[in-house]
Amino acid sequence: MADTETVLRTVLDGWQTAVNAHDPERVASSFTDDAIFQGLNPYSVGPGGVAQYYATQPVGLTAAYTILETRRPADDLVLGCLSVDFAFTDRPTLPVHLCVMARQVGDDWFISHHQVSHLA
């Protein structure tokens, strides 16, 4: 059984690469079919809403994350609390906290819950 940080890094590295490439469909492929997604706008359920959200983000947006805490509430679930810096080409970096739940589906892991908290 992979440790919690390895699971999160595997899922989040794919998410980060897709965000940094401004590839909304690839970002969405990191999520389960029933994922609850809360960015800085109203929430959505499923990859379609994730793709729509990231399609509205500016070209040049990049994400850099640091894992702060992890937990494994069940064998097929990993919870992570992260610090994420979203950098832009035309404005200051936006620091946020991100809570994610990764769920194992078959042999792979996907994001099943994603909630951003804006830091004041």
MOHUUR-V213751 format. One record per run of one state. SS is the DSSP state (H for helix, E for strand, L for the rest). FROM is the first residue (numbers start at 1). LEN is the number of residues. Records with the same first field share a line. If there is no record, write none. Layout:
SS=FROM-LEN / FROM-LEN
This chain:
L=1-3 / 21-3 / 29-2 / 39-5 / 46-1 / 56-6 / 75-2 / 88-6 / 106-2 / 119-2
H=4-17 / 24-5 / 47-9
E=31-8 / 44-2 / 62-13 / 77-11 / 94-12 / 108-11
